[in-house]
């Protein structure tokens, strides 16, 4: 019963946050100054302040370095197609070659 109620509460919080953000953005869509102010309060980084930190973890190692994280993203997307092709089952020669 506790888990069920906790999950319901988490879903309620998530939906309320989503509705709040949506409402704030639609209210200020025609007012650029207020729109950017709202975006900054919601966590959008500005060019004068600190950049957002993306945390990536691979092989039980956590990285906060932007260059290292960019390299991890680059490697992932470079190898994505070949990794997916390698996971395909071997083709049957049912239709010729």
N, C-alpha and C positions, 0 to 999 in steps of 0.2 A: 504494500500500500504506500509505503514511504517513497519507493522508487517511482511509482506511478504518479504520485503528487509532485515529486521533484521534477519529473520530465514534463508534466503539464505546466509547471511554473516556468521552466526554462523556455518552453515553446511560447508561453505568454509574453515573457520578457523579450524574446527575439522578435515576435510580431509587433510589440509595442515600439521597440527601437526602430524597426523598419518603417512603421507608420509615421513615427516622429520625423525621421530623416526625409521621407517622401513628402510629408506635409511642409517641412521647412524649405525644401528645395522648390516645391511648386509655388509656395507663397512668394519667394524671392526671385523667381525666374526672370522677371522683367526689371529687376533692380540689381544691377551688377555689383554695386558696392556691398549691399546686404547679402547677396548670394555668396560672394567671396568671404565675407565675415562668417557666414554660417558654415561654409566649407572648412574654414580654418578651425572653428570650434569643434567640428566633427572629426578633426584629425588630419586634414589635408596639410601637408607641409608647405611652408612658404620659402621663398628663396633666401630670406635673411635668417631664418631660424635653422635649427638642426634638421638634418634630413631624417626621414623615417628609417628605421632599422628593420631590415629584413633578416630573419634568422633562418638559416638553412642547416639541416642536419643530414650528414651522410656518414655511414659507417661509424655511428656513435660519436661523431665529432660535430660540434655545433660551431657555426661561423657567423660572425656579425660584420665581417669585412665586406664592403660593397664590391671591391674588385674580385675577391675570391668567390662571392656569390654570383657575380656576373659570369665568371668563368664556368661555374657549375651549371648555370642555365644554358650557356652556350654549348657545353659538352653534351648536356642532356638532349637539346634539340638537334644537334649535329648527328647524334647516334640514334635518334628516335626511329627513323624509317628503317634502318638496318636491323635494329632490335625487334621491331614489329614483324619484319619479313622473316627473321629467324624463328619467330614463334609460330609461323604458319605451318600447318601440317604439310607433309610431303605430298605433292600432287600425284594422283593416280593417272596412269597413262590410258585412261578410258577413251579420251577423244583424240588420240594421236600423240604428238610430241607433248 
